[in-house]
Amino acid sequence: MARARSGDKPSPDAIISIIGPGMTVVGDCETEGSIRIEGNIAGSIRAGKAVVVGEDAWVKGDISTQDAVLSGKVTGSIVAESRLEVKASSRIEGDVHARRLQLEEGAVLNGTVNMGGASKGTAIPGVETPRS
């Protein structure tokens, strides 16, 4: 079994940050990997891999990522370079830019939807867009 040496950094795919239930973060959050929010964030989120917002969580700020799965409340614009999944328990107040969108029955989305990739000018710093 291979073990990481103490000086080795984990790959961004292996990094998962968690904002737990009962926790509130005021300010922007940025990670090369993924972030799971079960608490509350008042600020923007930039994740190189994925953003997951739990059913009892809320985010008041913009979200920029490759993939997002939303079950809670989001007030702000969302850019999902690859895929956005909006669960039935979710409520979104803001514009959405996503290559692919899955919206479950019962979900609320109040805003404009732009599909086929992010609109020009909404590139995510530090996140490479796949080239065809």
Legacy VTK file of the C-alpha trace (Angstrom):
# vtk DataFile Version 3.0
C-alpha trace
ASCII
DATASET POLYDATA
POINTS 132 float
0.000 0.000 0.000
1.488 3.338 -1.067
1.615 6.138 1.465
2.105 9.811 0.835
5.352 11.313 2.013
5.050 14.155 4.492
6.150 16.722 1.872
3.688 15.534 -0.793
0.581 17.608 -1.413
-2.702 15.780 -1.996
-4.139 16.101 -5.495
-7.006 18.594 -5.878
-9.365 15.675 -6.595
-8.656 14.306 -3.111
-9.328 17.585 -1.287
-12.797 17.888 0.254
-13.553 20.856 2.492
-16.609 20.675 4.756
-18.659 23.456 6.331
-20.560 21.493 8.971
-24.084 21.911 10.344
-24.377 24.823 12.759
-21.305 26.517 11.271
-21.515 29.925 9.567
-18.740 31.333 7.386
-18.755 35.037 6.528
-16.412 35.636 3.609
-15.410 34.009 0.361
-14.334 30.350 0.164
-11.940 28.976 -2.455
-10.559 25.464 -2.959
-8.853 23.547 -5.743
-10.926 20.482 -4.836
-14.513 20.063 -3.644
-16.518 21.684 -0.874
-19.567 20.335 0.956
-21.754 22.859 2.751
-24.065 21.635 5.494
-23.976 24.969 7.353
-24.187 28.541 6.052
-21.942 30.730 3.913
-22.339 34.470 3.387
-19.837 34.930 0.574
-18.827 33.566 -2.793
-17.612 30.005 -3.362
-15.034 28.940 -5.970
-14.240 25.240 -6.194
-12.080 23.613 -8.845
-13.952 20.311 -8.677
-17.424 20.375 -7.068
-19.795 22.155 -4.696
-22.442 20.271 -2.701
-25.019 22.276 -0.736
-26.954 20.198 1.806
-30.700 20.350 2.369
-30.528 22.522 5.521
-27.687 24.731 4.246
-27.796 28.161 2.666
-25.375 30.181 0.572
-25.703 33.941 0.071
-23.171 34.550 -2.679
-22.083 33.365 -6.095
-20.937 29.798 -6.802
-18.332 28.918 -9.470
-17.297 25.285 -10.025
-17.167 22.361 -12.444
-20.045 20.339 -10.914
-22.663 21.328 -8.342
-25.360 19.430 -6.461
-27.741 21.746 -4.631
-30.295 20.656 -2.045
-30.444 23.817 0.090
-31.001 27.527 -0.520
-28.730 29.619 -2.752
-29.082 33.360 -3.272
-26.618 34.367 -5.987
-25.509 33.395 -9.461
-24.222 29.898 -10.205
-21.665 28.914 -12.845
-21.262 25.149 -13.292
-18.831 24.510 -16.139
-19.918 20.878 -16.446
-23.101 19.909 -14.566
-25.639 21.389 -12.166
-28.062 19.151 -10.284
-30.872 20.904 -8.402
-32.688 18.664 -5.913
-36.410 18.961 -5.067
-35.641 20.602 -1.697
-33.533 23.360 -3.291
-34.452 27.019 -3.731
-32.293 29.172 -6.012
-32.635 32.943 -6.333
-30.204 33.940 -9.073
-28.968 33.306 -12.583
-27.620 29.916 -13.640
-24.959 29.113 -16.260
-24.442 25.380 -16.785
-23.449 23.036 -19.573
-25.922 20.410 -18.285
-28.813 20.981 -15.882
-30.915 18.479 -13.950
-33.851 20.056 -12.132
-35.961 17.805 -9.909
-39.705 18.331 -9.597
-40.379 20.589 -6.622
-37.148 22.580 -6.914
-37.512 26.362 -7.177
-35.293 28.347 -9.547
-35.978 32.078 -9.863
-33.554 33.555 -12.379
-32.344 33.149 -15.927
-30.838 29.896 -17.178
-28.027 29.810 -19.758
-27.078 26.328 -20.953
-24.371 25.056 -23.269
-21.476 26.220 -21.093
-20.725 29.317 -19.117
-21.374 32.625 -20.797
-18.420 34.684 -21.973
-16.807 36.610 -19.161
-17.701 34.082 -16.452
-14.504 32.028 -16.518
-13.473 30.523 -13.216
-9.959 31.592 -12.189
-7.739 28.585 -11.564
-10.131 26.157 -13.275
-9.213 24.926 -16.724
-12.042 24.565 -19.214
-11.813 21.300 -21.194
-10.969 21.843 -24.831
-12.824 19.936 -27.539
LINES 1 133
132 0 1 2 3 4 5 6 7 8 9 10 11 12 13 14 15 16 17 18 19 20 21 22 23 24 25 26 27 28 29 30 31 32 33 34 35 36 37 38 39 40 41 42 43 44 45 46 47 48 49 50 51 52 53 54 55 56 57 58 59 60 61 62 63 64 65 66 67 68 69 70 71 72 73 74 75 76 77 78 79 80 81 82 83 84 85 86 87 88 89 90 91 92 93 94 95 96 97 98 99 100 101 102 103 104 105 106 107 108 109 110 111 112 113 114 115 116 117 118 119 120 121 122 123 124 125 126 127 128 129 130 131
